[in-house]
Amino acid sequence: MPAPGRMGLTSDEREELARLRRENRRLREDVDILKRATASSIGRCNTGLL
């Protein structure tokens, strides 16, 4: 928490925020890939192409 009268983030907090945003982006990409793979797999199962 910033001291009274002080606004913004410390450099450590900015670094952590950037790291967490990168991690969040990677995790969202992983989830998207897994959703696509699941949908593709379900589509193949329904058509009997396995």
TIKOL-980758 format. One record per residue: y, z, x of N, C-alpha, C in turn. Coordinates in steps of 0.1 Angstrom, whole numbers, plus 2048, in hexadecimal, padded with zeros to 3 digits. Layout:
# residues N
[[Y; Z; X]; [Y; Z; X]; [Y; Z; X]]
...
# end
This chain:
# residues 50
[[7F4; 800; 808]; [800; 800; 800]; [80C; 800; 809]]
[[816; 7F7; 807]; [822; 7F7; 80F]; [82A; 803; 80D]]
[[831; 807; 817]; [83A; 812; 817]; [845; 80F; 80C]]
[[84B; 81A; 806]; [855; 818; 7FD]; [861; 80F; 803]]
[[865; 805; 7FB]; [86F; 7FC; 7FF]; [86A; 7F1; 808]]
[[85D; 7F0; 80B]; [857; 7E6; 813]; [84F; 7DD; 80A]]
[[851; 7D0; 80B]; [84A; 7C6; 802]; [841; 7BE; 80B]]
[[837; 7B9; 804]; [82E; 7AF; 80B]; [822; 7B6; 811]]
[[81A; 7AD; 818]; [80D; 7B2; 81E]; [80F; 7B3; 82D]]
[[807; 7BC; 832]; [806; 7BD; 841]; [7FF; 7B1; 846]]
[[7FF; 7AF; 854]; [7F8; 7A3; 859]; [7E9; 7A5; 858]]
[[7E4; 7B1; 859]; [7D6; 7B4; 856]; [7D2; 7B0; 848]]
[[7DA; 7B4; 83F]; [7D7; 7B1; 831]; [7D8; 7A2; 82E]]
[[7E1; 79B; 834]; [7E2; 78C; 833]; [7D5; 786; 839]]
[[7D1; 78B; 844]; [7C5; 785; 84A]; [7B9; 787; 841]]
[[7B7; 794; 83C]; [7AC; 797; 833]; [7AD; 78E; 826]]
[[7B9; 78D; 821]; [7BA; 784; 815]; [7B6; 776; 817]]
[[7BA; 770; 823]; [7B6; 763; 826]; [7A7; 762; 828]]
[[7A1; 76C; 82F]; [792; 76C; 831]; [78B; 76C; 823]]
[[790; 775; 81A]; [789; 776; 80D]; [78B; 76A; 805]]
[[797; 763; 806]; [799; 757; 7FF]; [78F; 74C; 804]]
[[78D; 74B; 811]; [784; 741; 817]; [776; 744; 812]]
[[772; 751; 812]; [764; 755; 80E]; [763; 752; 7FF]]
[[76D; 754; 7F7]; [76C; 752; 7E9]; [76A; 743; 7E6]]
[[772; 73A; 7EE]; [770; 72C; 7EC]; [762; 727; 7F0]]
[[75D; 72C; 7FB]; [74F; 729; 7FF]; [745; 72D; 7F4]]
[[747; 739; 7EF]; [73D; 73E; 7E5]; [73E; 735; 7D8]]
[[74A; 731; 7D4]; [74C; 729; 7C8]; [745; 71B; 7CB]]
[[747; 716; 7D7]; [740; 709; 7DA]; [731; 70B; 7D9]]
[[72C; 716; 7DE]; [71D; 718; 7DE]; [718; 719; 7CF]]
[[720; 720; 7C7]; [71C; 721; 7B9]; [71C; 713; 7B2]]
[[726; 70B; 7B5]; [727; 6FE; 7B0]; [71B; 6F5; 7B4]]
[[717; 6F6; 7C1]; [70C; 6EF; 7C6]; [6FF; 6F3; 7BE]]
[[6FD; 700; 7BD]; [6F1; 705; 7B6]; [6F1; 701; 7A7]]
[[6FD; 701; 7A1]; [6FD; 6FD; 793]; [6F9; 6EE; 792]]
[[6FE; 6E6; 79B]; [6FA; 6D8; 79B]; [6EB; 6D5; 79D]]
[[6E6; 6DD; 7A7]; [6D8; 6DC; 7AA]; [6CF; 6E0; 79E]]
[[6D4; 6EB; 798]; [6CC; 6EF; 78C]; [6CC; 6E5; 781]]
[[6D8; 6E0; 77E]; [6DA; 6D6; 774]; [6D1; 6C9; 777]]
[[6D1; 6C5; 784]; [6C9; 6BA; 788]; [6BA; 6BD; 786]]
[[6B6; 6C8; 78A]; [6A8; 6CC; 789]; [6A4; 6CD; 77B]]
[[6AC; 6D2; 772]; [6A9; 6D3; 764]; [6A8; 6C5; 75E]]
[[6B1; 6BC; 762]; [6B0; 6AF; 75D]; [6A3; 6A7; 761]]
[[69F; 6AA; 76D]; [692; 6A4; 772]; [686; 6AA; 76A]]
[[687; 6B7; 768]; [67C; 6BD; 760]; [67A; 6B7; 752]]
[[686; 6B5; 74C]; [686; 6B0; 73E]; [681; 6A1; 73D]]
[[682; 69A; 748]; [67F; 68C; 748]; [671; 689; 74E]]
[[66B; 694; 753]; [65D; 693; 758]; [65D; 68B; 766]]
[[667; 68C; 76D]; [668; 685; 77A]; [664; 68D; 786]]
[[65F; 69A; 784]; [65B; 6A2; 78F]; [64F; 69E; 795]]
# end
